[in-house]
Amino acid sequence: MSSAGFAQVMPLGAQHEGELERLLLGLDMASRIIRFNCAASDAYLLQHLQRALTTATWIAGVFIERRLCGLVEVYDLEPAGTVEAAFLVEQTCRRRGFGTALLQAAIKWATESDRTVFRMWFSRGNWPMRKLASNAQARLDLVSDEVLADITIAPVAGKGRPG
């Protein structure tokens, strides 16, 4: 049985800054390199957190017993209707379905917010993200040394999109 069934995904904001800081600063160096494509220092992570809290379109986290163990940041892109998502799941919480829970919540949010393309970029060697994207039927393209994964979002039935 997947532990994700006991997890709660919820939107995050400035009131969760302490938990977000704990999650980011708790990353080991390998996780920092995979997520940020560099050996991100604590100062870099704190700057990233402040930028995310002020510029992300939507942030959500997955909690286990009131402890944040993963997050997704979603940013609007051009062309209009396109969003890019970045994921992070704490080392001790991986392989338990939390990435999938975050992805499903983010796609649901994007669908309800009239977005049309859900995009993820990740390093070529990030096999968990490749699997997550593949399971979501994303179209995968190799660009330089990174993978671009796009998921086309269908309109909500009966809602329609402006023409």
Backbone as JSON, one array per atom type, in Angstrom:
{
  "sequence": "MSSAGFAQVMPLGAQHEGELERLLLGLDMASRIIRFNCAASDAYLLQHLQRALTTATWIAGVFIERRLCGLVEVYDLEPAGTVEAAFLVEQTCRRRGFGTALLQAAIKWATESDRTVFRMWFSRGNWPMRKLASNAQARLDLVSDEVLADITIAPVAGKGRPG",
  "N": [[0.85, -1.19, 0.0], [0.58, 2.2, -0.86], [2.18, 4.94, 0.71], [1.28, 7.41, 0.07], [-1.44, 7.61, 0.25], [-1.97, 8.41, 2.81], [-1.08, 10.91, 2.93], [-1.33, 14.48, 2.76], [-2.02, 16.88, 0.38], [-1.59, 20.27, -0.05], [-2.17, 23.78, -0.78], [0.52, 26.14, -0.5], [1.95, 28.97, 1.23], [3.32, 32.15, 2.27], [3.0, 31.8, 5.02], [3.98, 29.3, 5.47], [6.67, 29.42, 5.4], [8.75, 28.72, 7.24], [8.64, 25.87, 7.36], [9.12, 25.33, 4.65], [11.71, 26.35, 4.41], [13.06, 24.61, 6.17], [12.76, 22.2, 4.75], [14.13, 22.73, 2.3], [16.76, 23.43, 3.18], [17.48, 21.08, 4.33], [18.19, 19.39, 2.31], [20.4, 17.04, 0.83], [23.66, 17.24, -0.8], [23.67, 15.92, -3.31], [20.93, 15.86, -3.94], [20.46, 18.6, -4.09], [21.95, 19.27, -6.34], [20.66, 17.78, -8.35], [18.06, 18.93, -8.29], [18.47, 21.75, -8.53], [20.37, 22.03, -10.44], [22.95, 22.69, -9.77], [25.55, 22.95, -7.26], [23.98, 23.92, -4.91], [24.2, 26.39, -2.46], [23.38, 27.04, 1.02], [22.64, 29.75, 1.21], [21.9, 30.3, -1.44], [19.67, 28.61, -1.66], [17.94, 29.8, 0.2], [17.54, 32.28, -1.03], [16.28, 31.38, -3.34], [13.92, 30.38, -2.21], [12.69, 32.77, -1.29], [12.28, 34.06, -3.75], [10.56, 32.19, -4.94], [8.31, 32.32, -3.24], [7.4, 34.84, -3.88], [7.12, 34.93, -6.66], [6.11, 32.56, -7.79], [3.32, 31.05, -9.36], [1.68, 29.19, -8.23], [2.05, 27.19, -5.37], [2.4, 24.09, -3.83], [2.33, 21.69, -1.19], [3.23, 18.47, 0.12], [2.17, 16.78, 2.92], [2.95, 14.79, 5.74], [1.55, 13.71, 8.57], [1.45, 16.43, 9.5], [3.98, 17.33, 8.71], [5.99, 18.8, 6.35], [6.99, 17.22, 3.43], [7.48, 17.33, 0.77], [7.29, 19.29, -2.27], [5.75, 21.26, -4.87], [6.41, 23.68, -7.25], [4.84, 26.04, -9.27], [4.99, 27.91, -12.21], [3.93, 30.57, -14.3], [4.34, 30.73, -17.83], [5.35, 31.95, -21.09], [4.05, 30.8, -24.17], [0.84, 32.25, -23.26], [-1.09, 30.36, -20.97], [0.62, 28.3, -20.61], [2.41, 26.5, -18.18], [5.15, 25.95, -15.97], [6.53, 23.42, -13.96], [8.25, 22.59, -10.96], [9.62, 20.08, -8.96], [10.09, 18.66, -5.69], [11.03, 16.23, -3.44], [11.59, 15.13, -0.24], [14.43, 13.2, 0.71], [13.99, 10.96, 2.48], [11.35, 10.45, 2.0], [10.91, 9.55, -0.52], [9.91, 7.45, -3.3], [7.38, 6.68, -2.53], [5.08, 7.54, -3.61], [4.58, 10.26, -3.37], [5.53, 12.23, -5.14], [3.93, 11.7, -7.36], [1.42, 12.29, -6.23], [1.75, 15.06, -5.81], [2.13, 15.88, -8.48], [-0.37, 15.18, -9.62], [-2.06, 16.88, -8.15], [-1.08, 19.37, -8.99], [-1.59, 19.3, -11.75], [-4.36, 19.16, -11.66], [-4.91, 21.66, -10.5], [-3.88, 23.29, -12.58], [-5.59, 22.6, -14.69], [-8.08, 23.48, -13.7], [-7.49, 26.14, -13.67], [-7.45, 27.01, -16.23], [-5.12, 26.48, -17.75], [-3.11, 25.26, -20.47], [-0.86, 23.83, -21.21], [1.33, 21.84, -19.43], [4.44, 21.91, -18.14], [7.62, 20.39, -17.58], [11.04, 20.54, -16.74], [14.01, 18.72, -16.53], [17.06, 17.13, -15.44], [18.84, 14.95, -17.62], [19.65, 12.58, -16.39], [17.88, 12.23, -14.3], [16.12, 9.95, -13.25], [13.82, 9.31, -11.59], [12.15, 11.55, -12.11], [11.82, 11.27, -14.85], [10.33, 8.9, -14.91], [8.04, 9.74, -13.52], [7.06, 11.72, -15.29], [6.67, 10.17, -17.59], [4.7, 8.35, -16.7], [2.62, 10.11, -16.54], [1.92, 10.44, -19.11], [3.43, 12.34, -20.54], [4.87, 14.21, -23.23], [8.07, 13.6, -24.14], [11.11, 15.26, -24.73], [14.48, 15.39, -25.63], [16.71, 17.85, -24.88], [19.65, 19.32, -25.39], [21.33, 18.54, -22.55], [19.18, 18.0, -21.03], [15.8, 17.04, -20.16], [12.78, 17.81, -21.63], [9.52, 17.85, -20.69], [6.27, 17.75, -21.67], [2.86, 18.09, -20.89], [-0.22, 17.95, -22.27], [-3.07, 19.72, -21.47], [-6.41, 18.96, -21.13], [-9.46, 20.76, -21.73], [-11.78, 21.58, -19.08], [-14.68, 19.66, -18.86], [-17.59, 20.97, -20.27], [-16.89, 23.52, -19.56], [-15.31, 24.87, -21.43], [-13.09, 26.84, -23.53], [-12.04, 30.2, -24.02], [-12.24, 31.52, -27.32]],
  "CA": [[0.0, 0.0, 0.0], [1.36, 3.42, -0.97], [2.04, 5.89, 1.82], [0.67, 8.64, -0.42], [-2.82, 7.63, 0.68], [-2.04, 9.04, 4.12], [-0.5, 12.24, 2.79], [-2.23, 15.56, 2.43], [-1.45, 17.9, -0.49], [-2.31, 21.53, 0.15], [-1.45, 24.98, -1.24], [1.43, 26.75, 0.47], [2.19, 30.4, 1.09], [4.31, 32.73, 3.17], [2.83, 31.27, 6.37], [4.7, 28.02, 5.54], [8.08, 29.7, 5.11], [9.63, 27.94, 8.13], [8.66, 24.47, 6.89], [9.79, 25.32, 3.35], [13.13, 26.53, 4.69], [13.56, 23.35, 6.73], [12.81, 21.21, 3.67], [15.2, 23.07, 1.36], [18.09, 23.38, 3.82], [17.74, 19.7, 4.69], [18.6, 18.62, 1.13], [21.81, 16.68, 0.71], [24.27, 17.87, -1.96], [23.22, 15.25, -4.54], [19.56, 16.34, -4.2], [20.56, 20.0, -4.5], [22.45, 19.29, -7.72], [19.59, 17.29, -9.23], [16.92, 19.86, -8.33], [18.82, 23.12, -8.92], [21.39, 21.95, -11.48], [24.2, 23.23, -9.25], [25.8, 22.64, -5.85], [23.33, 25.08, -4.29], [24.54, 26.7, -1.07], [22.23, 27.42, 1.85], [22.24, 31.1, 0.83], [21.2, 30.17, -2.72], [18.36, 28.01, -1.39], [17.1, 30.8, 0.87], [17.16, 33.24, -2.07], [15.29, 30.69, -4.18], [12.67, 30.33, -1.45], [12.07, 34.1, -1.32], [11.8, 34.26, -5.13], [9.4, 31.32, -5.16], [7.16, 32.84, -2.5], [6.9, 36.08, -4.49], [6.89, 34.86, -8.11], [5.42, 31.35, -8.23], [1.88, 31.2, -9.57], [1.03, 28.28, -7.28], [2.95, 26.28, -4.66], [1.69, 23.15, -2.96], [3.2, 20.76, -0.48], [2.66, 17.22, 0.61], [2.42, 16.67, 4.35], [2.69, 13.55, 6.46], [1.41, 14.06, 9.98], [1.76, 17.86, 9.63], [5.37, 17.61, 8.38], [6.18, 18.98, 4.93], [8.03, 16.32, 2.93], [7.68, 17.56, -0.65], [6.58, 20.46, -2.79], [5.74, 21.58, -6.29], [6.31, 25.11, -7.56], [4.32, 26.21, -10.62], [5.23, 29.26, -12.72], [3.38, 30.87, -15.62], [5.3, 30.96, -18.92], [4.81, 32.3, -22.4], [2.82, 31.54, -24.42], [-0.19, 32.21, -22.22], [-1.68, 29.05, -20.78], [1.69, 27.34, -20.33], [3.02, 26.58, -16.86], [6.29, 25.07, -15.71], [6.51, 22.94, -12.58], [9.47, 22.01, -10.4], [9.24, 19.22, -7.84], [11.1, 18.29, -4.7], [10.56, 15.33, -2.39], [12.64, 14.83, 0.73], [15.07, 11.9, 0.5], [13.37, 9.89, 3.26], [9.96, 10.28, 1.59], [10.86, 9.17, -1.93], [9.42, 6.12, -3.7], [6.17, 6.39, -1.76], [3.94, 8.1, -4.32], [4.34, 11.67, -3.07], [5.73, 12.97, -6.38], [2.71, 11.5, -8.13], [0.36, 13.07, -5.58], [2.01, 16.47, -6.11], [1.87, 16.08, -9.91], [-1.82, 15.13, -9.83], [-2.63, 18.12, -7.6], [-0.66, 20.48, -9.84], [-2.34, 19.21, -13.01], [-5.75, 19.53, -11.33], [-4.91, 23.12, -10.36], [-3.68, 23.86, -13.91], [-6.82, 22.37, -15.44], [-9.1, 24.39, -13.15], [-7.03, 27.52, -13.9], [-7.44, 27.21, -17.69], [-3.82, 26.34, -18.39], [-3.22, 24.3, -21.56], [0.35, 23.01, -21.28], [2.02, 21.66, -18.15], [5.81, 21.61, -18.57], [8.66, 20.08, -16.59], [12.42, 20.4, -17.21], [14.84, 18.04, -15.54], [18.29, 16.6, -16.01], [18.74, 13.7, -18.36], [19.86, 11.46, -15.47], [16.91, 12.24, -13.2], [15.21, 8.86, -13.58], [12.49, 9.42, -10.95], [11.33, 12.53, -12.83], [11.46, 10.65, -16.15], [9.24, 7.95, -14.67], [6.86, 10.53, -13.17], [6.57, 12.33, -16.53], [6.17, 9.09, -18.47], [3.44, 7.85, -16.14], [1.59, 11.13, -16.79], [1.81, 10.51, -20.56], [4.06, 13.55, -21.06], [5.71, 14.1, -24.41], [9.44, 13.84, -23.69], [12.09, 15.67, -25.73], [15.82, 15.6, -25.11], [17.24, 19.14, -25.33], [21.0, 19.36, -24.81], [21.5, 17.49, -21.54], [18.0, 18.03, -20.19], [14.58, 16.5, -20.72], [11.61, 18.68, -21.6], [8.33, 17.01, -20.64], [5.04, 18.54, -21.79], [1.57, 17.41, -20.76], [-1.32, 18.77, -22.8], [-4.2, 19.7, -20.54], [-7.72, 19.06, -21.78], [-10.37, 21.68, -21.03], [-12.76, 20.99, -18.17], [-15.92, 19.38, -19.58], [-18.66, 21.93, -20.07], [-16.39, 24.86, -19.26], [-14.87, 25.49, -22.69], [-12.03, 27.84, -23.49], [-12.34, 31.32, -24.9], [-11.67, 31.31, -28.66]],
  "C": [[0.89, 1.24, 0.0], [1.11, 4.33, 0.22], [1.36, 7.17, 1.38], [-0.79, 8.74, -0.01], [-3.02, 8.31, 2.01], [-1.51, 10.47, 4.09], [-1.58, 13.25, 2.42], [-1.48, 16.57, 1.57], [-2.27, 19.16, -0.31], [-1.49, 22.7, -0.37], [-0.61, 25.57, -0.11], [1.58, 28.23, 0.19], [3.22, 30.85, 2.1], [4.2, 32.19, 4.6], [3.55, 29.94, 6.57], [6.2, 28.19, 5.35], [9.04, 28.88, 5.98], [9.76, 26.49, 7.69], [9.37, 24.36, 5.55], [11.3, 25.47, 3.51], [13.75, 25.25, 5.23], [13.74, 22.3, 5.64], [13.99, 21.49, 2.73], [16.59, 22.92, 1.98], [18.46, 21.96, 4.24], [18.18, 18.83, 3.51], [20.08, 18.28, 1.18], [22.34, 17.26, -0.61], [23.8, 17.24, -3.27], [21.81, 15.74, -4.92], [19.58, 17.79, -4.67], [21.0, 20.09, -5.96], [21.36, 18.85, -8.69], [18.48, 18.32, -9.38], [17.3, 21.23, -8.9], [19.91, 23.19, -9.99], [22.7, 22.63, -11.08], [24.35, 22.8, -7.79], [25.29, 23.82, -5.03], [23.71, 25.22, -2.82], [23.27, 27.0, -0.29], [21.72, 28.8, 1.45], [21.46, 31.09, -0.48], [19.79, 29.63, -2.5], [17.41, 29.0, -0.72], [16.65, 31.89, -0.11], [16.09, 32.63, -2.99], [13.93, 30.68, -3.48], [11.96, 31.68, -1.5], [11.52, 34.41, -2.7], [10.54, 33.44, -5.38], [8.16, 31.87, -4.47], [6.58, 34.1, -3.13], [6.55, 35.93, -5.97], [6.16, 33.61, -8.58], [3.93, 31.64, -8.36], [1.12, 30.36, -8.55], [2.1, 27.39, -6.67], [2.08, 25.37, -3.81], [2.7, 22.21, -2.33], [2.46, 19.51, -0.08], [3.12, 17.06, 2.06], [2.12, 15.26, 4.83], [2.68, 13.93, 7.93], [1.92, 15.48, 10.27], [3.22, 18.22, 9.36], [5.51, 17.66, 6.86], [7.29, 18.06, 4.44], [8.24, 16.46, 1.42], [6.89, 18.76, -1.11], [6.65, 20.5, -4.3], [5.58, 23.09, -6.41], [5.84, 25.2, -9.01], [4.46, 27.68, -11.01], [4.57, 29.42, -14.08], [4.51, 31.17, -16.59], [4.58, 31.54, -20.12], [4.95, 31.08, -23.28], [1.81, 31.36, -23.29], [-0.81, 30.82, -22.18], [-0.66, 27.97, -20.49], [2.22, 27.58, -18.93], [4.18, 25.6, -16.79], [6.28, 24.7, -14.24], [7.86, 22.36, -12.2], [9.07, 21.28, -9.12], [10.43, 18.96, -6.93], [10.44, 17.39, -3.67], [11.76, 14.97, -1.53], [13.13, 13.39, 0.55], [14.34, 10.76, 1.22], [11.92, 9.59, 2.85], [9.82, 9.82, 0.14], [10.39, 7.73, -2.1], [8.19, 5.69, -2.9], [4.94, 7.03, -2.39], [3.7, 9.58, -4.1], [4.56, 12.56, -4.28], [4.5, 12.89, -7.26], [1.56, 12.3, -7.54], [0.52, 14.57, -5.87], [1.71, 16.77, -7.57], [0.37, 16.11, -10.18], [-2.49, 16.41, -9.32], [-2.3, 19.31, -8.48], [-1.41, 20.47, -11.17], [-3.81, 19.58, -12.78], [-5.86, 21.05, -11.21], [-4.8, 23.77, -11.74], [-4.93, 23.73, -14.76], [-7.91, 23.36, -15.0], [-8.76, 25.86, -13.39], [-6.87, 27.84, -15.39], [-6.05, 27.24, -18.3], [-3.95, 25.23, -19.43], [-2.01, 23.38, -21.7], [1.02, 23.02, -19.92], [3.42, 21.15, -18.48], [6.72, 21.33, -17.37], [10.0, 19.99, -17.32], [13.18, 19.66, -16.14], [16.05, 17.44, -16.24], [18.08, 15.23, -16.62], [18.85, 12.48, -17.44], [18.89, 11.38, -14.31], [15.81, 11.21, -13.52], [13.88, 8.9, -12.85], [11.58, 10.43, -11.66], [10.92, 12.0, -14.2], [10.28, 9.71, -15.98], [7.95, 8.7, -14.35], [6.23, 11.13, -14.43], [5.99, 11.28, -17.46], [4.83, 8.55, -18.0], [2.28, 8.83, -16.38], [1.37, 11.33, -18.29], [2.35, 11.82, -21.13], [4.8, 13.23, -22.35], [7.12, 14.5, -23.98], [10.33, 14.19, -24.88], [13.42, 15.89, -25.03], [16.37, 16.88, -25.72], [18.56, 19.34, -24.61], [21.13, 18.22, -23.82], [20.31, 17.43, -20.59], [16.81, 17.41, -20.93], [13.48, 17.54, -20.54], [10.4, 17.75, -21.67], [7.1, 17.91, -20.64], [3.83, 17.63, -21.67], [0.53, 18.38, -21.28], [-2.52, 18.59, -21.88], [-5.49, 19.89, -21.31], [-8.59, 20.04, -21.01], [-11.32, 20.91, -20.13], [-14.07, 20.84, -18.94], [-16.98, 20.41, -19.23], [-18.19, 23.34, -19.82], [-15.99, 25.59, -20.53], [-13.78, 26.51, -22.47], [-12.43, 28.99, -24.4], [-11.61, 31.14, -26.23], [-10.86, 32.38, -29.17]]
}
